[in-house]
Amino acid sequence: MAKRSFPLAKAYTLLEPGPVVLLTTASGGQTDVMVQSWHLMLEFEPPLVGCVVSPRNHSYGLLKASRECVINIPSVEIAEQVVACGNSSGRNVDKFERFGLTPVPAKVVGAPLIKECFASLECRVVDTGMVAKYGLFVLEVVKAWMDPAHKEARTLHHRGRGRFMVAGETIQLKSKMK
Ligand SMILES: Cc1cc2nc3c(=O)[nH]c(=O)nc-3n(C[C@H](O)[C@H](O)[C@H](O)COP(=O)(O)O)c2cc1C
């Protein structure tokens, strides 16, 4: 393979870990939705997830104050709404109302689920040790929801600069992983 030098600033586009998600938060009567692609699994059980949230985002303050959030997983059908949530701030717009997303009360946490997303993970912040340095919140998933009709959901994967890969076919191979 004839590989060429690749810009370091674009290295993340080759390693993007998982689907683009919509992170919902709520605190002091305010609710917000943030697009997120920088997240990683840290543990199977209890499920632990690392999420990078920039202090420039309105969601950061809500997450820090409430120590709770919901990771909602959208599919390609609502791609336009997802991108719109990433190009605006909850500081000056109610994204649920503006972009036609429906908040649904969660069971365990204060932040809402998003009805239009095929899966939602209710989370509590369990470690803030790397927030000051990296904006990295360690979350424990305390309740998970999944629409069984969407097992083969076509998720969005960020490739940088408005480009997304859409997940396709699932293949089953022998593996020792869970
Ligand atoms: C595809 C995509 C992925 C993003 N991933 C992240 C991320 O992982 N962490 C982050 O802090 N912001 C991320 N952003 C930026 C926020 O979604 C954006 O700044 C948003 O406007 C913040 O909204 P808020 O101010 O209402 O919290 C991403 C944006 C897009 C479009």
PDBQT file of the ligand as one rigid body, heavy atoms in Angstrom, charges set to zero:
ROOT
HETATM    1  C1  LIG A 201     -20.416  15.990  14.270  1.00  0.00    +0.000 C 
HETATM    2  C2  LIG A 201     -20.122  16.820  15.471  1.00  0.00    +0.000 A 
HETATM    3  C3  LIG A 201     -19.446  16.271  16.543  1.00  0.00    +0.000 A 
HETATM    4  C4  LIG A 201     -19.165  17.031  17.693  1.00  0.00    +0.000 A 
HETATM    5  N1  LIG A 201     -18.504  16.450  18.749  1.00  0.00    +0.000 NA
HETATM    6  C5  LIG A 201     -18.270  17.170  19.869  1.00  0.00    +0.000 A 
HETATM    7  C6  LIG A 201     -17.631  16.546  20.999  1.00  0.00    +0.000 A 
HETATM    8  O1  LIG A 201     -17.311  15.370  21.013  1.00  0.00    +0.000 OA
HETATM    9  N2  LIG A 201     -17.415  17.332  22.098  1.00  0.00    +0.000 N 
HETATM   10  C7  LIG A 201     -17.779  18.658  22.144  1.00  0.00    +0.000 A 
HETATM   11  O2  LIG A 201     -17.548  19.314  23.176  1.00  0.00    +0.000 OA
HETATM   12  N3  LIG A 201     -18.389  19.271  21.086  1.00  0.00    +0.000 NA
HETATM   13  C8  LIG A 201     -18.641  18.535  19.963  1.00  0.00    +0.000 A 
HETATM   14  N4  LIG A 201     -19.272  19.118  18.896  1.00  0.00    +0.000 N 
HETATM   15  C9  LIG A 201     -19.625  20.554  18.963  1.00  0.00    +0.000 C 
HETATM   16  C10 LIG A 201     -20.924  20.833  19.719  1.00  0.00    +0.000 C 
HETATM   17  O3  LIG A 201     -21.957  19.935  19.367  1.00  0.00    +0.000 OA
HETATM   18  C11 LIG A 201     -21.360  22.278  19.404  1.00  0.00    +0.000 C 
HETATM   19  O4  LIG A 201     -20.364  23.165  19.884  1.00  0.00    +0.000 OA
HETATM   20  C12 LIG A 201     -22.720  22.631  19.970  1.00  0.00    +0.000 C 
HETATM   21  O5  LIG A 201     -23.136  23.815  19.369  1.00  0.00    +0.000 OA
HETATM   22  C13 LIG A 201     -22.720  22.791  21.483  1.00  0.00    +0.000 C 
HETATM   23  O6  LIG A 201     -24.026  23.093  21.874  1.00  0.00    +0.000 OA
HETATM   24  P1  LIG A 201     -24.362  23.766  23.293  1.00  0.00    +0.000 P 
HETATM   25  O7  LIG A 201     -23.630  25.108  23.360  1.00  0.00    +0.000 OA
HETATM   26  O8  LIG A 201     -25.846  23.940  23.239  1.00  0.00    +0.000 OA
HETATM   27  O9  LIG A 201     -23.896  22.826  24.336  1.00  0.00    +0.000 OA
HETATM   28  C14 LIG A 201     -19.565  18.391  17.745  1.00  0.00    +0.000 A 
HETATM   29  C15 LIG A 201     -20.256  18.952  16.655  1.00  0.00    +0.000 A 
HETATM   30  C16 LIG A 201     -20.531  18.190  15.538  1.00  0.00    +0.000 A 
HETATM   31  C17 LIG A 201     -21.277  18.813  14.392  1.00  0.00    +0.000 C 
ENDROOT
TORSDOF 0
